[in-house]
Amino acid sequence: MRSLSVAGEGLADVSPLWRLRRVSEAGEAGIGCMSAIPLEIARRRLRVIGNHADADLQQALDGAEQEACRYLNREQLPTLPQDWPCSSSEEVPSSEDPVAPDVVEGVLLLVMASYNAVDPATVEGYRRAAEVKLHPYRLQLGV
């Protein structure tokens, strides 16, 4: 641990994770501002009461969304109606379109793996379940 001075305040023995959390709580870092899945949904699903853990939960949600996008070979999460079999003329999904429900479930399973899991077997179970939910939306499988 090291001492550092931030904006004129002397902070002794501050870990980088604590600084990230404090900046996020203050709203200066903008962590999670581009999240496609609302924090409230994750809070309800994980049964988190209150907002004491919002910074940590938002960080887990952002990481899970990034991981899902990398797994799916997409730049953003699949949305409806573009990925839904209907007569949509959209070429690019709109930010107004909701994320497909089973993709939300897959991302929340990844959040549970990083936020709630206590042992490697539980983490592996959550991650496998997320893969099952996300796999139908995967692109560029080489065929």
Buried (B, 14 or more C-beta within 10 A) or exposed (E): EEEEEEEEEEBEEBEEEEBBBBBBEEEEBEBBEEBBBEBEBBBEBBEBEEEEBBBBBBBBBBBBBEBBBEBBEBEBBBBBBBBEEEEBEEEEBEEEBBBBEBBBBBBBBBBBBBBBBEEEEEBEBBBEBBBEBBEEBEEEEEE
